[in-house]
């Protein structure tokens, strides 16, 4: 009779049975968070490349406009026109 275990000896406290489940949930959340960080980093790099390309294109357009304005100022000046406002705009 001394070899018999009491029925309460086989039971674990309620908190013990939830630990593996909590660790699994925490692991899944950590993995999802890592995936999100990687995807966000990739998206940020793509956006930076896009914005850099757009800025270069806009700068090229502005340079072209500035060059055309300078040519027009020279042309108008050679014809004897008033270029004061154009010089201010430049």
C-alpha positions in Angstrom: 0.0 0.0 0.0 3.0 2.3 0.4 3.7 2.0 -3.3 0.4 3.6 -4.3 0.5 7.2 -5.3 -2.1 9.6 -4.3 -4.3 10.9 -7.2 -3.0 14.4 -6.6 0.6 13.5 -7.1 0.1 13.1 -10.9 -1.4 16.5 -11.4 0.8 19.4 -12.4 -0.1 22.9 -11.3 -2.2 24.7 -13.9 0.5 27.2 -14.8 2.9 24.4 -15.8 0.7 23.1 -18.5 0.4 26.5 -20.2 4.1 27.3 -20.4 4.8 25.2 -23.6 1.9 26.8 -25.3 3.0 30.3 -24.3 6.5 29.6 -25.5 5.1 28.4 -28.8 3.0 31.5 -29.2 5.9 33.7 -28.3 8.1 31.9 -30.8 5.6 32.3 -33.6 5.1 36.0 -32.8 8.9 36.5 -32.8 9.2 34.8 -36.2 6.4 36.9 -37.6 8.0 40.0 -36.3 11.4 39.1 -37.8 9.7 38.5 -41.2 8.0 41.9 -40.9 11.2 43.6 -40.1 12.9 42.0 -43.2 10.0 42.9 -45.5 9.9 46.5 -44.2 13.6 46.9 -44.7 13.3 45.6 -48.2 10.4 48.0 -49.0 12.4 50.9 -47.5 15.3 50.2 -49.8 13.1 50.0 -52.8 11.4 53.3 -51.9 14.8 55.0 -51.4 15.9 53.8 -54.8 12.7 55.1 -56.4 12.9 58.5 -54.7 16.6 58.8 -55.7 15.7 58.1 -59.3 12.8 60.6 -59.2 15.0 63.3 -57.6 17.7 62.8 -60.3 15.0 63.1 -63.0 13.6 66.3 -61.4 17.1 67.8 -61.1 17.8 67.0 -64.7 14.5 68.8 -65.7 15.4 71.8 -63.6 18.9 72.0 -65.0 17.4 71.9 -68.5 14.9 74.6 -67.7 17.6 76.8 -66.2 19.8 76.3 -69.3 16.9 77.2 -71.6 16.2 80.3 -69.5 19.8 81.4 -69.7 19.7 81.0 -73.5 16.5 83.0 -73.8 17.9 85.8 -71.6 21.0 86.0 -73.9 18.8 86.0 -77.0 16.4 88.7 -75.6 19.4 90.8 -74.5 21.0 90.5 -77.9 17.7 91.8 -79.5 17.7 94.7 -77.1 14.8 93.6 -74.9 14.3 94.1 -71.1 15.7 91.2 -69.2 15.6 92.6 -65.7 12.6 90.4 -64.6 14.1 87.3 -66.3 17.4 87.8 -64.5 15.5 88.1 -61.2 13.5 84.9 -62.0 16.7 83.1 -62.8 
